[in-house]
Amino acid sequence: MRLNLPLPYALAIILCLLFTSCVNTREAVYFDGVGKATFQTEGQEHPEPPIRPNDLLSISVSSPNPEATLAFNTPNLAATQVSSAAGAIVQAAGYLVGRDGTIQFPFLGNIKAAGLTKSQLQDNITSQLATKKLLLNPIVSVRYLNYKVSVLGEVARPSVLTIPNERVTMLEAIGLAGDLTVYAKRDNVLLIRELENGDRVTTRIDLTSQDLLTSPDYYLKPNDILYVEPNKAKVASAGRANQWLPIALSAMSLAVIAIDRLVR
């Protein structure tokens, strides 16, 4: 049986065949070959990240006297509005850690925050409030307002993710970004992490390996960046498209003109 297709349709089919790339399904699978298993994480430390300059903190204070605690909670209630090229942006209120690593706390003045964990800062503020008899039996709670990670590259929705519960795994972050595309290089994901001294370190992560489940990088830290590279199929298809598309469009234009003249 012989099919007589119009030339434009035939050219379109040829283009589809040229741009179609073979993707190895094994390369698109997480934890290939992993069955029922138990991965021991006992003893694996997940230290609380230290506070750094430019962090935005929510510090809430409570005590048996609500009126006395109001002055300490005011910075958490007053949001600020900043104008930008994209329009007005409402920023979360809170205590901003200055470049010198301190915060301005009511009645206590400058308090060192950078380099301390949230728990250490909570204990420090609680101790000063009680020692200076500013509050009776104070309870202090510190949370991050800018706990965020970035997921870029071959994901469905590259974005900067704000994590409200201050705890996120690498897989959760990828899921929040819409998961990896079929063109993602799963065995060579780049993790960029900023250290306390401002240095940055890079680590290559293999999402197809079960070793990730016990890796110290399984849990992300604030300001971590994940970059997912495209695989060879994506690069090859993009190269072929750039090479053949102008030629194909010119051929189709000539074919349409020739058919039009023959019909007339």
QUIKAUR-V251179 format. One line per field, one symbol per residue. psi: psi as a letter, one per 20 degrees, with the letter a starting at -180 (. if undefined). Layout:
psi = ???
This chain:
psi = pppnqqghgghggggghhipqppphhijpqlpipbprpopjpioqmqpqqqrqjqpqooqpqrinhhhighhighihnqqpppahiappoqqraopprhjjrqoppiibpppgpiqrgghhghgggghhggjkhqplqppppqpikoqqporcmrgnprpppohjkoprhhgghghjjrqrijqnijlpppppprhjiqpqqqppoiiqihhhjqijhpqrpjqpppoqqahhggghhghghghghgghgghghgggggghhh.
